[in-house]
Amino acid sequence: MHQMFSLFVNKPLFTLTSFTIILLFAVISLTPSPFSQIHLDAAIGKSDVWSAKRILEWRPCNWWLQGHLTALPVERNGYIRVDCYGGLNQMRRDLCDGVGVARLLNATLVLPKFEVAAYWNESSGFTDVFDVDYFLEQLKGFITVVKELPAEIASKKPVRVDCSKRKGQFDYVESVLPSLLEHRYISITPAMSQRRDRFPLYAKAALCQACYSALRLTTVLEKKSSELLEAIPKPFLSLHLRFEPDMVAYSQCEYNQLSRASMESIDAARGARKPWTGETARVWRNRGKCPLTPNETGFILQSLSIPKNTNIYAGDGIMELEGLTSVYTNVVTKSSVLSGEDFESMHGNTKATLDYYVSIHSDAYVATYFGNMDKMVAAMRAYKGLYKTLFLNRKAFADFTSRGLKGKELSEVLSKAHKDDFVMGRGSALPDCFCDFKL
């Protein structure tokens, strides 16, 4: 050290100022910035969940994509209109199923009816949301679809055949076909309990084509969705965080340490549906039935080594969002990106459409629930070859916290549980149209 210092001193051009600058540069270089810390974490083994090597993926099945279709019969058994209820993604699910049923029963499909729903603040019909001509074109060869009924049928109302609340192994050929043959024009809402795996391949192919290839937004909605997507900082993670008052009320779960405003909103949404208490509440939570709070969600994301400076797109109307934004500060929503007037004029389906569009185009998608939108988004992302998709494990979180795990120990077990889910592709797609591929 003495020799090195002497060397510097003996050189006339080496000034004290130069030596100071070198020392200052060395100190700065050795001090990690908030951004370099991300890379440092990765270097010591704290890689994020997406870096885990997958051993299984869900991809569209060959029997659907190869297009070896069974020829459509020349004569058909009548006309079926699919009546769709609920939010956009529930209606989309009913539509997909209805196309499969119509093909199964050798019927001509009439353009579906989207029911007006005051609860969802909704008045948009099928033609307000989806491109009708594209829908018809994409389904050619899979099923016959008509915009208008022939004159002898058009004057009649369809005979309603109620399938929606049927339970057990519901058989459409046995239960619905007789009504179709008798009346020639019927309307249905598909049964939630139907066994699609029992459909012949030509009916399943029609269902899959309708769901993932035939539904394109109208030009107006496509433009609005593209504008929203463009306004979100890139790259970004789309987070479907389900902690709205009605969602919490429906779950019948009770939460401590929420704000008074949140508790009042939940109580107003509960109606006669009271929260579980005592042992029932514990069992219910440990079964993974309780929505994750924004605070819990933020903790899990940290456990997965998702950097805190990640750009996150989240929905509107989320209670206690500051529990997430206090950790992840780059969170944007529709209302924060769109103009107030534009946002206020939107109906429920339009808002849901924007969330869906953004989610299937995001760099990563994380959901805290496994609802209709999450299933549709995960399947469409698999269809597009986007595999950074993950469903947060509410059951694992409840199980670990009920055992008293917290802090670093809780973080480590949550990280392992979610990486295992990601590696195995659990919950990534709908099995009806997708097949698992070992990598």
SVG drawing of the C-alpha trace seen along z (x, -y; Angstrom):
<svg xmlns="http://www.w3.org/2000/svg" viewBox="-95 -19 104 58">
<polyline fill="none" stroke="black" stroke-width="0.4" points="0.0,0.0 2.9,-2.3 4.6,-1.5 1.4,-2.2 1.0,-5.5 4.6,-6.4 4.1,-5.5 1.3,-8.0 3.3,-10.7 6.4,-10.2 4.4,-10.9 4.2,-14.7 1.1,-14.6 -0.9,-12.8 -2.6,-15.4 -4.5,-15.2 -7.7,-16.1 -7.3,-13.1 -6.8,-10.8 -9.9,-12.1 -12.0,-11.6 -10.8,-8.0 -11.7,-7.3 -15.1,-8.9 -15.8,-6.8 -14.9,-3.7 -17.3,-4.4 -20.1,-5.2 -19.4,-2.0 -19.6,0.2 -22.8,-1.4 -25.9,0.5 -28.7,-1.7 -32.3,-0.7 -32.3,0.5 -29.0,2.4 -30.4,4.2 -32.9,6.0 -30.0,7.5 -28.1,8.2 -31.0,10.1 -31.1,12.2 -27.3,12.8 -27.7,14.3 -30.5,16.6 -33.6,14.5 -34.8,14.9 -38.4,14.1 -41.1,16.7 -41.0,16.3 -37.4,17.6 -38.5,21.0 -38.1,23.6 -41.5,24.9 -41.9,28.7 -45.5,28.5 -47.5,26.0 -51.1,25.9 -51.4,25.3 -54.3,25.5 -55.0,29.1 -54.1,30.3 -57.5,31.8 -58.9,28.3 -56.2,26.3 -55.5,28.7 -59.0,28.0 -59.9,31.6 -63.6,30.8 -66.6,33.1 -68.7,31.8 -71.8,29.9 -75.0,31.8 -77.1,30.5 -80.3,30.7 -80.5,29.2 -82.8,29.7 -83.8,26.1 -82.5,22.8 -80.9,22.1 -80.4,18.7 -78.0,18.6 -79.3,16.3 -76.3,15.0 -76.6,13.5 -74.3,11.9 -71.0,10.0 -69.2,10.0 -67.0,13.0 -69.8,15.1 -71.8,14.2 -68.8,15.1 -68.5,18.5 -72.2,19.2 -71.8,18.2 -68.9,20.6 -70.8,23.4 -73.9,22.5 -72.0,22.8 -70.9,26.3 -74.4,27.3 -75.9,26.0 -73.3,28.0 -74.0,31.0 -77.7,30.8 -77.1,30.1 -78.8,26.7 -78.3,23.3 -77.0,20.7 -78.8,17.4 -76.8,14.4 -76.7,14.6 -78.7,12.4 -76.8,10.5 -79.3,9.8 -79.6,6.3 -78.5,6.4 -79.0,3.5 -76.7,5.0 -73.8,4.8 -74.8,1.3 -75.1,2.9 -77.1,2.3 -74.7,3.5 -75.8,6.3 -73.6,8.8 -73.3,6.6 -72.2,3.6 -69.2,5.6 -68.1,8.0 -67.5,7.8 -70.4,9.8 -69.1,10.3 -65.8,11.6 -67.7,13.9 -69.6,15.4 -66.5,15.7 -64.4,17.5 -67.1,20.1 -67.5,21.1 -67.2,24.9 -67.6,25.3 -71.3,24.3 -73.8,22.3 -74.6,18.9 -77.3,16.5 -77.9,12.8 -81.6,13.1 -84.1,15.8 -86.2,17.0 -89.6,15.3 -91.6,18.3 -89.5,18.4 -88.8,14.7 -92.4,13.9 -92.1,16.4 -90.5,16.1 -88.1,18.9 -89.4,21.5 -87.3,21.2 -85.6,24.4 -84.1,23.9 -80.8,25.7 -78.9,23.3 -79.7,24.7 -79.7,28.4 -77.4,30.4 -75.6,33.7 -74.5,35.1 -76.9,33.1 -77.5,34.6 -78.5,32.1 -79.4,34.8 -81.8,36.4 -83.2,33.3 -83.1,30.5 -83.1,32.1 -86.8,33.2 -87.9,29.5 -85.7,28.4 -87.3,30.9 -90.8,30.0 -90.6,26.2 -87.7,25.6 -86.7,22.5 -85.5,22.5 -83.4,20.4 -81.1,21.8 -78.7,20.8 -76.1,23.6 -75.9,25.7 -72.9,24.9 -72.6,28.6 -72.4,29.9 -69.8,32.5 -68.0,30.9 -65.6,33.8 -68.5,36.0 -69.0,33.8 -67.9,35.3 -64.8,33.6 -66.7,31.6 -68.9,30.0 -65.8,29.3 -64.0,27.8 -66.9,25.4 -66.9,24.4 -63.1,23.7 -63.2,21.8 -66.0,19.6 -64.3,18.9 -60.7,18.2 -60.7,17.4 -64.1,15.9 -64.6,13.1 -63.0,9.9 -64.0,6.5 -65.9,3.9 -63.7,1.3 -64.8,-1.3 -63.9,0.9 -60.7,2.2 -59.6,-1.5 -60.5,-2.4 -58.7,0.7 -55.6,0.1 -55.4,-3.5 -55.6,-2.3 -52.9,0.4 -50.7,-2.2 -51.0,-4.6 -49.8,-1.9 -46.0,-2.1 -44.1,0.9 -43.3,3.6 -46.1,4.2 -47.9,6.8 -51.7,7.0 -53.1,7.8 -56.7,8.9 -57.2,8.1 -60.6,9.1 -61.3,7.1 -64.4,5.2 -67.3,4.8 -69.6,7.2 -66.9,9.8 -66.0,9.8 -69.7,9.8 -70.4,12.8 -67.4,14.7 -68.9,14.5 -65.4,13.9 -64.7,11.6 -61.6,9.3 -60.0,7.4 -58.1,4.1 -60.0,2.8 -60.9,-0.9 -64.3,-2.1 -65.2,-3.0 -64.4,0.4 -66.4,2.1 -69.4,-0.1 -69.2,0.8 -69.0,4.5 -71.9,4.3 -74.0,2.5 -73.3,5.2 -74.0,8.1 -77.7,7.9 -78.9,11.1 -75.6,12.9 -73.8,12.8 -70.1,13.7 -69.2,17.1 -67.9,17.1 -66.0,19.5 -64.8,22.8 -66.8,22.5 -65.0,19.3 -61.6,21.0 -62.5,24.0 -63.9,21.7 -60.7,19.6 -58.4,22.6 -60.3,23.9 -59.1,20.8 -62.5,19.2 -61.5,15.8 -60.3,13.1 -56.8,11.8 -56.5,8.3 -54.2,5.8 -51.8,6.0 -51.7,9.8 -51.3,9.7 -48.4,7.3 -46.7,9.6 -47.1,12.6 -45.7,10.6 -42.7,9.7 -42.3,13.4 -42.2,14.2 -39.4,11.6 -41.5,9.4 -39.5,6.1 -41.2,3.2 -40.7,0.9 -42.8,3.1 -45.4,1.4 -48.8,2.8 -52.2,2.4 -55.0,3.0 -58.8,2.7 -60.9,-0.1 -63.2,0.1 -60.6,2.0 -60.8,1.4 -57.7,0.9 -55.6,0.5 -53.0,-1.5 -52.0,1.8 -50.5,2.7 -49.4,-0.8 -47.5,-1.4 -45.1,1.3 -45.6,1.3 -45.7,-2.4 -46.1,-2.1 -49.8,-1.1 -52.1,-2.4 -55.9,-1.9 -58.4,-2.7 -59.6,-5.8 -56.1,-7.1 -55.2,-6.7 -58.5,-7.6 -60.2,-10.9 -62.9,-11.3 -65.7,-11.9 -64.6,-8.9 -64.4,-6.7 -67.8,-7.8 -69.6,-7.1 -68.6,-3.4 -71.0,-0.6 -70.0,2.6 -69.2,4.6 -67.1,1.9 -65.0,1.6 -64.7,5.4 -63.7,5.5 -60.8,3.0 -59.6,5.1 -59.7,8.3 -57.9,6.7 -55.1,5.3 -54.7,8.6 -54.3,10.7 -51.6,8.3 -49.7,7.7 -46.2,9.0 -47.4,11.0 -50.8,11.7 -51.5,12.4 -54.9,13.1 -56.0,13.4 -59.1,15.3 -60.2,18.0 -63.3,16.4 -64.7,16.3 -62.4,13.5 -59.3,15.2 -60.1,18.5 -60.8,16.7 -57.6,14.6 -55.4,17.5 -56.7,19.6 -56.3,16.8 -52.8,16.1 -52.0,19.8 -53.5,19.6 -51.3,16.6 -48.2,18.3 -47.9,16.0 -47.0,18.1 -46.2,15.6 -49.6,16.3 -50.1,17.1 -53.0,17.6 -52.2,16.7 -52.8,19.6 -55.3,18.4 -55.5,21.9 -51.8,22.1 -51.7,18.5 -54.5,19.4 -52.9,22.7 -49.5,21.2 -50.7,18.2 -53.1,20.4 -50.0,22.3 -48.5,19.0 -45.9,18.6 -44.9,15.0 -42.1,12.8 -39.2,14.6 -40.4,18.1 -43.9,17.3 -42.3,15.7 -40.1,18.7 -42.9,21.3 -45.2,19.1 -42.4,18.7 -42.0,22.5 -45.7,23.2 -46.2,20.6 -43.1,21.7 -44.4,25.3 -47.7,24.1 -46.0,22.1 -43.6,24.9 -46.5,27.4 -48.7,24.9 -51.5,25.3 -54.7,23.3 -53.1,21.9 -55.8,23.0 -59.2,24.5 -58.8,28.3 -61.6,28.5 -59.7,26.8 -56.1,27.2 -53.8,30.1 -50.8,30.4 -47.3,30.5 -44.3,31.7 -41.3,29.5"/>
</svg>
